[in-house]
Amino acid sequence: MAQPEAAEPMIMHNTIMGEAAGASLIALAVFLFLARRGDRLWARGWALTFGVGSLILTSLSWDAITTGPFTAKPEINMVFGGPLFWFGVLLGAAALYLWVHGDTLQEPTGAKRGETELYRFTATTRGTFSPVYLLVLAAGLNLLGNAAAIVRFNLVGGAPASEPITGRLGHIAWIENNSFGLVYALAGIATILLIGAVRDLGGRVATVVITLFFASGLFFLVFSTLNEYTHPGLMINKCVQGTMENCAEWKYDY
């Protein structure tokens, strides 16, 4: 007699992806805020920050879009993997540029705040960003496309009842689903407007971009940190309430 096929291992690393994305978005907002204030930016420190985010996001999102590890909801591979791969590669490019060309990132404005000298982006920095913006624009459009798909097709959905905390709202799936769609849209708008912020850090566009990057980053960081608790709880609940075969479906979660 034919033996039943073994359950396909479920691999989930959207927690660390969300944490890295959230922290990197917040870091980008702080970077722009400090540049807006005229503070001197220590380029190599920011290069390390963006570089770590790039390493996590690029490697894990590449895994998602090429091998499809999110077997519970395969469509999430596209929705999570695509935007985060764009973000990871662009962060890596920024990290490389800051590490190599940090000395030409800013120049003194001649003004002071108290005893502190103020700085601004150099013409070289703004000129370098201009052609790169074509890729940034594509990343922003990617986010908006995925935001529309999340809302239209309920791609994220709600948490299962066996998941602690978020599972209590699982029967109202539109709350979690549309929250992700909204945050994707806000991050996409900020990304598209980024060139305006770089060109005029004192303007309203820069204020909007900084605010949206910080808000969307905070959402991803907090929600993904919450999942560090709820995902193990989901696995434990499935094992206790079901059979040991249910436990075998989970390969790893991080």
C-alpha positions as CSV (number, residue, x, y, z in Angstrom):
1,M,0.0,0.0,0.0
2,A,1.2,3.5,-0.8
3,Q,2.4,5.4,2.3
4,P,0.9,8.9,2.9
5,E,3.2,11.7,2.0
6,A,5.0,13.4,4.9
7,A,3.9,16.9,5.7
8,E,5.9,19.6,4.0
9,P,8.1,21.4,6.6
10,M,6.8,24.9,7.3
11,I,9.5,27.5,7.4
12,M,8.7,31.0,8.7
13,H,11.2,33.8,9.1
14,N,8.9,36.7,8.6
15,T,9.6,37.7,12.2
16,I,13.2,38.6,11.8
17,M,12.5,40.0,8.3
18,G,9.9,42.4,9.8
19,E,12.1,43.4,12.7
20,A,15.0,44.2,10.3
21,A,12.7,46.1,7.9
22,G,11.2,48.0,10.8
23,A,14.5,48.9,12.4
24,S,15.9,49.9,9.0
25,L,12.9,52.2,8.1
26,I,13.3,53.9,11.5
27,A,17.0,54.2,11.0
28,L,16.3,55.8,7.6
29,A,13.9,58.3,9.2
30,V,16.4,59.2,11.9
31,F,19.1,59.6,9.2
32,L,17.0,62.1,7.3
33,F,15.8,63.8,10.5
34,L,19.4,64.4,11.6
35,A,20.4,65.6,8.1
36,R,17.4,67.9,8.2
37,R,18.6,69.4,11.5
38,G,22.0,70.0,10.0
39,D,23.8,67.5,12.3
40,R,27.0,65.9,11.1
41,L,26.3,62.3,10.0
42,W,29.0,59.8,10.9
43,A,28.9,57.9,7.6
44,R,30.6,54.7,8.6
45,G,28.3,54.2,11.6
46,W,25.2,54.6,9.3
47,A,26.9,52.3,6.7
48,L,27.2,49.6,9.3
49,T,23.5,50.1,10.4
50,F,22.2,49.9,6.8
51,G,24.6,47.1,6.0
52,V,23.3,44.8,8.8
53,G,19.7,45.5,7.6
54,S,20.7,44.8,4.1
55,L,22.3,41.4,4.9
56,I,19.2,40.2,6.8
57,L,16.6,41.5,4.3
58,T,18.4,40.5,1.1
59,S,19.3,37.0,2.2
60,L,16.0,36.0,3.7
61,S,13.8,37.7,1.1
62,W,15.8,36.0,-1.7
63,D,15.1,32.8,0.1
64,A,11.4,33.7,0.1
65,I,11.1,34.6,-3.6
66,T,13.2,31.8,-5.0
67,T,12.4,28.8,-2.8
68,G,9.0,29.8,-1.4
69,P,9.6,29.0,2.3
70,F,6.2,30.4,3.5
71,T,4.3,27.2,2.8
72,A,1.3,28.1,5.0
73,K,0.4,31.0,2.6
74,P,2.5,30.7,-0.6
75,E,1.3,34.0,-1.9
76,I,3.0,35.8,1.0
77,N,6.3,34.9,-0.6
78,M,5.7,37.5,-3.2
79,V,4.1,40.1,-0.9
80,F,6.8,39.9,1.8
81,G,9.8,38.8,-0.3
82,G,9.5,41.3,-3.2
83,P,9.4,44.6,-1.4
84,L,12.0,43.4,1.2
85,F,14.4,42.3,-1.5
86,W,14.2,45.8,-3.1
87,F,14.7,47.4,0.3
88,G,17.6,45.1,1.2
89,V,19.6,45.7,-2.0
90,L,19.0,49.4,-1.9
91,L,20.1,49.5,1.8
92,G,23.3,47.6,0.7
93,A,24.0,50.1,-2.0
94,A,23.6,53.0,0.5
95,A,25.8,51.2,3.0
96,L,28.6,50.8,0.4
97,Y,28.3,54.4,-0.7
98,L,28.4,55.7,2.8
99,W,31.4,53.6,3.7
100,V,33.4,54.6,0.6
101,H,32.3,58.2,0.0
102,G,31.4,59.4,3.6
103,D,33.9,62.2,3.3
104,T,31.9,63.9,0.5
105,L,28.5,63.2,2.1
106,Q,28.1,66.6,3.7
107,E,29.6,70.1,3.8
108,P,29.5,72.9,6.3
109,T,26.8,75.5,5.7
110,G,28.6,78.2,7.5
111,A,25.9,78.6,10.0
112,K,25.9,77.4,13.6
113,R,23.4,76.2,16.2
114,G,25.0,77.5,19.4
115,E,28.6,76.3,19.2
116,T,27.7,73.4,16.8
117,E,28.5,73.8,13.1
118,L,25.7,72.9,10.8
119,Y,26.0,70.6,7.7
120,R,24.1,69.9,4.5
121,F,24.3,67.3,1.7
122,T,26.9,68.1,-0.9
123,A,26.0,68.6,-4.6
124,T,27.9,65.3,-5.1
125,T,25.5,63.5,-2.8
126,R,22.4,64.9,-4.3
127,G,23.8,64.3,-7.8
128,T,24.6,60.7,-7.0
129,F,21.1,60.0,-5.7
130,S,19.4,61.4,-8.9
131,P,19.9,58.3,-11.1
132,V,19.5,55.9,-8.2
133,Y,16.1,57.4,-7.7
134,L,14.8,55.4,-10.7
135,L,15.4,52.2,-8.7
136,V,13.9,53.8,-5.5
137,L,10.8,54.7,-7.5
138,A,10.5,51.2,-8.7
139,A,10.7,50.0,-5.1
140,G,8.0,52.4,-4.1
141,L,5.7,51.3,-6.9
142,N,6.3,47.7,-5.9
143,L,5.1,48.6,-2.4
144,L,1.9,50.3,-3.7
145,G,1.2,47.3,-6.0
146,N,1.5,44.9,-3.1
147,A,-0.6,47.2,-0.9
148,A,-3.4,47.0,-3.4
149,A,-3.1,43.2,-3.7
150,I,-3.2,42.8,0.1
151,V,-6.4,44.7,0.5
152,R,-8.1,43.4,-2.7
153,F,-7.3,39.7,-2.2
154,N,-7.1,39.5,1.6
155,L,-3.5,38.1,1.2
156,V,-2.4,38.5,4.8
157,G,-5.8,37.6,6.4
158,G,-6.2,37.2,10.1
159,A,-4.3,35.1,12.7
160,P,-5.6,31.5,13.4
161,A,-7.5,31.0,16.6
162,S,-4.7,28.9,18.1
163,E,-2.3,31.9,17.9
164,P,-2.1,33.9,21.2
165,I,-3.2,37.6,21.2
166,T,-3.7,38.2,17.5
167,G,-5.7,35.0,17.2
168,R,-8.4,36.7,19.4
169,L,-9.1,39.0,16.4
170,G,-8.7,36.3,13.8
171,H,-12.4,36.2,13.1
172,I,-12.2,39.9,12.0
173,A,-9.5,39.2,9.4
174,W,-9.8,42.7,7.8
175,I,-8.2,44.4,10.8
176,E,-4.8,42.7,10.4
177,N,-5.0,42.4,6.6
178,N,-5.9,46.0,5.9
179,S,-3.4,47.3,8.5
180,F,-0.7,45.7,6.5
181,G,-2.1,47.1,3.3
182,L,-2.2,50.6,4.8
183,V,1.3,50.5,6.1
184,Y,2.6,49.1,2.8
185,A,0.9,52.1,1.1
186,L,2.4,54.6,3.5
187,A,5.9,53.2,3.1
188,G,5.4,53.2,-0.7
189,I,4.3,56.9,-0.8
190,A,7.3,57.8,1.4
191,T,9.6,56.0,-1.0
192,I,8.2,57.7,-4.0
193,L,8.6,61.1,-2.4
194,L,12.1,60.4,-1.2
195,I,13.8,62.4,-3.9
196,G,11.9,65.5,-2.9
197,A,13.0,65.1,0.7
198,V,16.7,64.8,-0.3
199,R,16.5,67.9,-2.5
200,D,14.8,70.0,0.1
201,L,15.3,68.6,3.6
202,G,13.6,71.7,5.2
203,G,10.5,71.3,3.2
204,R,7.1,69.8,3.9
205,V,7.8,66.8,1.6
206,A,10.8,65.8,3.9
207,T,8.5,66.1,6.9
208,V,6.0,63.7,5.3
209,V,8.7,61.3,4.3
210,I,10.4,61.2,7.7
211,T,7.0,60.7,9.5
212,L,5.8,57.9,7.2
213,F,9.1,56.0,7.3
214,F,9.2,56.2,11.1
215,A,5.5,55.2,11.5
216,S,5.7,52.3,9.1
217,G,9.0,51.1,10.6
218,L,7.5,51.3,14.1
219,F,4.6,49.2,13.0
220,F,6.7,46.5,11.5
221,L,9.1,46.4,14.4
222,V,6.4,46.2,17.1
223,F,4.2,43.7,15.2
224,S,7.2,41.4,14.3
225,T,8.4,41.6,17.9
226,L,4.9,40.6,19.0
227,N,5.1,37.6,16.7
228,E,8.3,36.4,18.5
229,Y,5.8,35.5,21.2
230,T,2.7,34.6,19.3
231,H,4.4,32.3,16.7
232,P,5.9,29.9,19.3
233,G,2.6,30.0,21.1
234,L,0.9,29.0,17.9
235,M,3.2,26.1,17.4
236,I,2.8,24.9,21.0
237,N,-1.0,25.2,20.8
238,K,-1.1,23.2,17.5
239,C,1.0,20.4,19.2
240,V,-1.0,20.3,22.4
241,Q,-4.4,20.5,20.8
242,G,-3.6,18.2,17.9
243,T,-1.1,15.3,17.5
244,M,2.7,15.1,17.4
245,E,2.4,14.9,13.6
246,N,1.2,18.5,13.7
247,C,4.5,19.5,15.4
248,A,6.5,17.9,12.6
249,E,5.0,20.5,10.1
250,W,7.1,23.2,11.7
251,K,10.8,23.2,10.7
252,Y,11.9,26.4,12.2
253,D,10.6,29.8,13.0
254,Y,12.7,33.0,13.4
